Amino acid sequence: MSKYRMITPEGTKDFLFEECAARRQVEAQLARLFEGYGFTEVVTPGIEFLDVFDAMPQEQMYKLTDGKGRLITLRPDSTMPIARLAATRLKNHSLPIRLYYNQSVYNANPALSGHSNEVVQTGIEVIGADSRRADLEVLAMALEVLQCSDAADFRLELSHIGIFHTLMKKLSLSDEISEELRGLIESKNYPALSDRLAGLGNDPMLLSLRQMPRLFGGAEVLDRASRLFADPDIDRLIEELRRQYQALSALTEPRHITVDLGLVNRPSYYTGIVFRGYLAGHGETVLSGGRYDRLLSRFGADLPAVGFGVRPDALAAALLQKGIVSLPDPSVLVCAAQGCETQALRHRRRLADQKLCAEYSVYTTKEEAEAYAAERGIPRLDFVTPDGIVTETLAEGECL
């Protein structure tokens, strides 16, 4: 086992200095945004019973056993444990319940897939509201999150999972086949999708299903979809999607909003509007969410809900690319003469009260402290002696 002590497991990484500062900056910014909308933070356990995630594929989870032999897992998703929490600890809470979170999730991705197995996820959940206004609020917040990245460009993709579910129901396809088709549509695997549909018959809806991965673009996509499916139940869902598209287009430039009916999200608990967010220069999904009106019933509470999760590390990467993240460089080094250590610590605290970044020197001589300050570029040295404090300017620069 000793050969692994110098590396991290696949799908994980160490974060250093500017990366940590950028992520903390983003997390603080998101917390202010969410709290400004009236959301309150919750934290769920890092390990949960496997039963909580019965709607997710087990092969994607890190599974363990507790002291009683019960199956538990590292948290692979934040929405499902928050649904558990809302249905139990908050069952008598006034509605809607507005919650936000900032915690890690763990997914066992295939080796060499390029995906992270440990991801910090921040997000919101609105529980107990089934109105179009609730959907619009969450979508508007998703836009604000993408805008706060300061990226050169971003995109929010919209769809309605009810269109796919309605097609599957009308075609009377099994859950196994539906999941297979979902995967092919989601990955836009046109040849494999055509081949699979060819073996299911020649129902006109099967033929229209073949076009779903190609239904992406602007508002014209909704008109194409309406003509293609020619079904009143699907038309109602398309019109719901159209209203949200138009409302969002009034909040930002239309180029930032895209319709993609091939967006048929996993996990499978979504029931209505679904969406994903992307940043220019970042290949993976940065933000994803949607409406899930039946998930809480798994935990004994028949409540509608809508929400999204976002990766603060992706937003932080955008800030780092802009070069607008800085580390707290010390402007003063406090060095203590022999026997003056506690006085030096009190002095350092007074400097901190003055909003100065002051570092306490661990060196025993002034000469060593001066050499360290010169190496670090610290412009000022405060030498604390029994007779008082001697301030020395070591390099050009301003005290922050």
Secondary structure in CASP SS format (residue, H / E / C, confidence):
PFRMAT SS
TARGET T0000
AUTHOR 0000-0000-0000
METHOD secondary structure of the structure
MODEL  1
M C 1.00
S H 1.00
K H 1.00
Y H 1.00
R C 1.00
M C 1.00
I C 1.00
T C 1.00
P C 1.00
E C 1.00
G C 1.00
T C 1.00
K C 1.00
D C 1.00
F C 1.00
L C 1.00
F H 1.00
E H 1.00
E H 1.00
C H 1.00
A H 1.00
A H 1.00
R H 1.00
R H 1.00
Q H 1.00
V H 1.00
E H 1.00
A H 1.00
Q H 1.00
L H 1.00
A H 1.00
R H 1.00
L H 1.00
F H 1.00
E H 1.00
G H 1.00
Y C 1.00
G C 1.00
F C 1.00
T E 1.00
E E 1.00
V C 1.00
V C 1.00
T C 1.00
P C 1.00
G C 1.00
I E 1.00
E E 1.00
F E 1.00
L H 1.00
D H 1.00
V H 1.00
F H 1.00
D C 1.00
A C 1.00
M C 1.00
P C 1.00
Q H 1.00
E H 1.00
Q H 1.00
M C 1.00
Y C 1.00
K E 1.00
L E 1.00
T E 1.00
D C 1.00
G C 1.00
K C 1.00
G C 1.00
R C 1.00
L E 1.00
I E 1.00
T E 1.00
L E 1.00
R C 1.00
P C 1.00
D C 1.00
S C 1.00
T H 1.00
M H 1.00
P H 1.00
I H 1.00
A H 1.00
R H 1.00
L H 1.00
A H 1.00
A H 1.00
T H 1.00
R C 1.00
L C 1.00
K C 1.00
N C 1.00
H C 1.00
S C 1.00
L C 1.00
P C 1.00
I E 1.00
R E 1.00
L E 1.00
Y E 1.00
Y E 1.00
N E 1.00
Q E 1.00
S E 1.00
V E 1.00
Y E 1.00
N C 1.00
A C 1.00
N C 1.00
P C 1.00
A C 1.00
L C 1.00
S C 1.00
G C 1.00
H C 1.00
S C 1.00
N C 1.00
E E 1.00
V E 1.00
V E 1.00
Q E 1.00
T E 1.00
G E 1.00
I E 1.00
E E 1.00
V E 1.00
I E 1.00
G C 1.00
A C 1.00
D C 1.00
S C 1.00
R H 1.00
R H 1.00
A H 1.00
D H 1.00
L H 1.00
E H 1.00
V H 1.00
L H 1.00
A H 1.00
M H 1.00
A H 1.00
L H 1.00
E H 1.00
V H 1.00
L H 1.00
Q H 1.00
C C 1.00
S C 1.00
D C 1.00
A C 1.00
A C 1.00
D C 1.00
F E 1.00
R E 1.00
L E 1.00
E E 1.00
L E 1.00
S E 1.00
H E 1.00
I H 1.00
G H 1.00
I H 1.00
F H 1.00
H H 1.00
T H 1.00
L H 1.00
M H 1.00
K H 1.00
K H 1.00
L H 1.00
S C 1.00
L C 1.00
S C 1.00
D H 1.00
E H 1.00
I H 1.00
S H 1.00
E H 1.00
E H 1.00
L H 1.00
R H 1.00
G H 1.00
L H 1.00
I H 1.00
E H 1.00
S C 1.00
K C 1.00
N C 1.00
Y H 1.00
P H 1.00
A H 1.00
L H 1.00
S H 1.00
D H 1.00
R H 1.00
L H 1.00
A H 1.00
G C 1.00
L C 1.00
G C 1.00
N C 1.00
D C 1.00
P H 1.00
M H 1.00
L H 1.00
L H 1.00
S H 1.00
L H 1.00
R C 1.00
Q C 1.00
M H 1.00
P H 1.00
R H 1.00
L C 1.00
F E 1.00
G E 1.00
G C 1.00
A C 1.00
E H 1.00
V H 1.00
L H 1.00
D H 1.00
R H 1.00
A H 1.00
S H 1.00
R H 1.00
L H 1.00
F H 1.00
A C 1.00
D C 1.00
P H 1.00
D H 1.00
I H 1.00
D H 1.00
R H 1.00
L H 1.00
I H 1.00
E H 1.00
E H 1.00
L H 1.00
R H 1.00
R H 1.00
Q H 1.00
Y H 1.00
Q H 1.00
A H 1.00
L H 1.00
S H 1.00
A C 1.00
L C 1.00
T C 1.00
E C 1.00
P H 1.00
R H 1.00
H H 1.00
I E 1.00
T E 1.00
V E 1.00
D E 1.00
L C 1.00
G C 1.00
L C 1.00
V C 1.00
N C 1.00
R C 1.00
P C 1.00
S C 1.00
Y C 1.00
Y C 1.00
T C 1.00
G C 1.00
I E 1.00
V E 1.00
F E 1.00
R E 1.00
G E 1.00
Y E 1.00
L E 1.00
A C 1.00
G C 1.00
H C 1.00
G C 1.00
E C 1.00
T C 1.00
V C 1.00
L E 1.00
S E 1.00
G E 1.00
G E 1.00
R E 1.00
Y C 1.00
D C 1.00
R C 1.00
L C 1.00
L H 1.00
S H 1.00
R H 1.00
F H 1.00
G C 1.00
A C 1.00
D C 1.00
L C 1.00
P C 1.00
A E 1.00
V E 1.00
G E 1.00
F E 1.00
G E 1.00
V E 1.00
R C 1.00
P H 1.00
D H 1.00
A H 1.00
L H 1.00
A H 1.00
A H 1.00
A H 1.00
L H 1.00
L H 1.00
Q H 1.00
K H 1.00
G C 1.00
I C 1.00
V C 1.00
S C 1.00
L C 1.00
P C 1.00
D C 1.00
P C 1.00
S C 1.00
V E 1.00
L E 1.00
V E 1.00
C E 1.00
A E 1.00
A C 1.00
Q C 1.00
G C 1.00
C C 1.00
E H 1.00
T H 1.00
Q H 1.00
A H 1.00
L H 1.00
R H 1.00
H H 1.00
R H 1.00
R H 1.00
R H 1.00
L H 1.00
A H 1.00
D H 1.00
Q C 1.00
K C 1.00
L C 1.00
C C 1.00
A E 1.00
E E 1.00
Y E 1.00
S C 1.00
V C 1.00
Y C 1.00
T C 1.00
T C 1.00
K H 1.00
E H 1.00
E H 1.00
A H 1.00
E H 1.00
A H 1.00
Y H 1.00
A H 1.00
A H 1.00
E H 1.00
R H 1.00
G C 1.00
I C 1.00
P C 1.00
R E 1.00
L E 1.00
D E 1.00
F E 1.00
V E 1.00
T E 1.00
P C 1.00
D C 1.00
G E 1.00
I E 1.00
V E 1.00
T E 1.00
E E 1.00
T E 1.00
L C 1.00
A C 1.00
E C 1.00
G C 1.00
E C 1.00
C C 1.00
L C 1.00
END
